[in-house]
C-alpha cells in the first residue's frame, strides 16, 4: 500500500490487481467518510467503516488539512482471497498507528488470527479466549511438506459471511474449542505424513459434527486417496490436500476434477 499526500480535501483510493490493472476506485470525503464516487459500493462501504474505526482508535489520524491518494496492489489473482481483507486491515492500522487487532475487532466478528498472520514473519499459534488474545511464533517446517498442496476451488468466499454461518451453526463451542486446541498442539510436533493426515481428518470431523457443515472431501473429492481439508471459512477459496502420489499425479487428479490451480506448499508458504 502506497500513501501520498495531495492538495485535495478528499481521499482517492485505487486498488490494482497483480498485473497492475485497476479493479476498484473510490473518492471518499474526509469530512464524513461518505463515498463521493465509487466503482463498487460494497467495497467502498467496507473501506469507510475501516477508516472510521481507525479514527476512533487514533483521533489524530486523517485530521490534517490535506487529502491522500492511496494505491494498493495485490500479489496474487483477485479471486484467490488469501487474506486480502485482513492484510488491508493491517496496512491501514500501520498507517493510522493503531493496534491492528484492535482495529480488526472494531470491524469484524472473527477471531483475528488472519490479521496476526498478516504481520507475522512465519508460522504462528494464535489464541483468542475470554482471558487473552495472543500469538506465538512457532517452528513448523515438516519433513513431509512436499506432500502438501493447496487447491483453489474457484469461488471467492466471504469471510464475514462464513463467520456468521459458523456462529449461527456451532454447538457445544467450549467442547469444540478444547478438542481443536489439543489437535493444534499435536500438529506442532507431528513428524510423519500419516499422523498429520489423521489429525487433519479428526479436525474436519469435529467441525462437521459441531456445525452440521458438509466436509469438502465428501462434497467434491470423495474418490481422492489423500486428505482434503477446508481452510479459513468452510467452503472458502482454497483447500489443503495431502498426497503421496507425486506432483504430476496430484495435479492431474485435481485438474481432471476442474480445479487446475494446484500450488505446492513451498510455493506459497513463507
N, C-alpha and C positions, 0 to 999 in steps of 0.2 A: 504494500500500500504506500503510495506516494502522496504527501500532503504539501500543497503550495498555497501561500497567501495570495490573495487577489485584492484589487481595489473595489470589487463588488461588495455588496452587503449581504449576499446570499452564499449558499454552499452549492457548488456544482459537483455532482457525483457521477463518475463514469466507471463502468465495470467492463473489463476486456476478458475475452476467453484466452486460452493458451496460445492461440495464433495471432493475438492482438486485435481481433475483431470485437467491436463494441456490441455487447448484448444487453446492457442496461444503462440508462441515463436518467438523471433526475436533478432538478433545481429545487433546493429546499430553502425556505425562509428561515433565517437565523433569529427572527423575531418570535415566531410561534411554532416553528418546525413544520409548517404546512408545506405540502408539495405545490410549488408554483407550476411545475410541469414534470411529467414523468412518462416513461415508456412502459412501466409496469406498476400498477397501483399497489399490489400486494407486497412487492419488494420494497417500494417506497415507504409503505406503512411500517414495515419491519425496521427500516433504517431510522425513521423518525422516532420510533419507540426506543431504539438503541441509543440514539443521541440524547434524547430527553433524559433517559436514566443515567447516562454518563454525566450530564449536567447536575442531576440530583446528588450524585456522589462527589462531584467537584464543581462548585458554583463558579469557579474561575474559568472553567472550560467553555470555549466559544463566547466568552464575554467581551473579547476585543472588538473594536470598531473596524473590523475588516472581514472580508469573506474568504472562502477557501475553495480550491479545486482539488478534489480527491480522485485519484486513479488507482483502481485495484486490478490485478491481473491474476487469473488462475494459472496453475502449473499442471493442470490435468483437464480432460474433457469436462464440459459443463454438466453433463448428466451423470457424472460419476459420484457426486456427493463428496465423500471423503472428508467430512467435517468442514465444509466451506463456511457455514454459518458460525461455527464455534471459533474458527480461525479469524473470521471477521470480528467477532466479539473481543477476542484477544487483542487484535490490532487497534481497534477503537479504544480499548482500555489503556493500551500503551500510549496512544496519542493523548488521551484525556488524563493520563497519570492517575489512574484508579486501579483498584484490585480487579483483575479480570473475572475472578469467580464471583465477587460481589455484584459486578455488572451483570453477569450471566443470571444470577438468582433473581435479580430485579426484572429480568426479561423473560425467563423461561421457567418451566416446572421440572426440568430433568435433574439428573444427579450432578452435572457439571464436569464429569470425567473427561468429556471430549475437549473442553476448554483447557483442562490441565494438560492434556496431550498436546494441545496447540503450542504451549510454551515449554514443553519438556524436551530434553535432548536425547531421550531414549525411552525404553520401556518403563512404565510406572505402575505401582499398585495404588489404587485410589480408594479412599474410604469416605463415605458420606453416611453418617449416622446421626441420631439425635444429639450425641455427645461431641462429635467432631467432624470436620471436613478437612481432609489432608491427603497428600500424595507422597509416595516414597519412590525414588528411582530404584529399580531392581535390575538384576543381571538375568536377562532371558535371551540366550543365544543357543538354541537347541541344536544338537548334533543332527537331528532329522529335519532341519529347516528346508533342505532341498526336496522334501516330500510334502511341502505345504504350498498351496496355491490359492489365489484369490480370484473368484469368478464374478464378473459383472452380470447382473440379472437384467440390465437394460431398462430399468424403470427407476426414476428418481423418487425416493421415499421422503415424505415429510417427517422429519424427526419429531417435530412438535405434535403432529397427529399420532405418530407411533407411541409417544409418551402418554398421550391422552387415552389411547386404546389400552395400553398396558395398565395404567392406573385404574381404569374402569373394570378391567377383567381380572386383575390379580386377586388371588385368595390366599389366606394364611401367609401374609407377607413376611412376618417375623421368622417363621419356619423356613420359608424360601431363602431369605437373606442368609440365615445361618448355614444352610446347606451349600449355597453358592459360594460363600466365603471359604468354606472348607475345600471346595473344588479349586478355588483360586490359589490357595496355599499349596495344594498338591501339585498344581500345574507348574508352579515356580521351580519345583525340584525334580520334575519328571525327566527321565533320561532316555526313553525309547519311544518310538512311534506308537507301538501297540498300547502302552499305558496312556499316552496322550490322547489317542483316539477314544479310549474307554472313558476318559474324563470329559471329553467333548460331548460324547453321546449321553452321558449322565446329565450334563448341563442342559442339553436340549430336552431331555425327558422331563427334567424338573420344571423348566419354563412352561412346557406344554401342559403338564399336569396341573400347574397352579394358575394358568391363564385360559386354558382351553384352545389356545392357538395351535394351528396345524404346523407340524415340522416341515421345513423346506425340502428335506430329502424325500419325505413321503409325497409331497406335492409334485415335485419336478424331477427327482433323480432316484426313484425307488430301485432302479436296477444298478445303481452305482456301487462299486465294490468298497470304496473308502467311506469316510465320514464327511458329511456336508453340514456345516454349522452356520446359522444365521448370525449376522454381525449387526451391532447397533440396534435400531428399532427392528423388530422382527418383520420380515418381508422387505427389508431395505435394499440398498444399492448393490452390495457385494455379499458373497458368502465365502467362508473359508472351507477349502476342500483338502483332504489328505489323500495321498496316493503313493503306492509303491510300484507303480507301473511305468514310471519314467515320464519325461516331459512330453514327448510326442504322443504317446498313447493317451495321456491325461487330457491334453489339449484337443486331441481328435474326438474324445468322448463328448466333451462339453460343446465343441463346435458342432458336432452332429446333432446335439440337442437344441441348437440355435443360440448358443452363448459363446461367441468367438473370442471375447476378451478374457483371457486367462493369464494372470500375472504370477510370476514366481515370487516367493517370499523375499528373496534378496533384491528383487527389482523394485519393491515398494516400501520395505521396512528399513528404517534407519539402522 
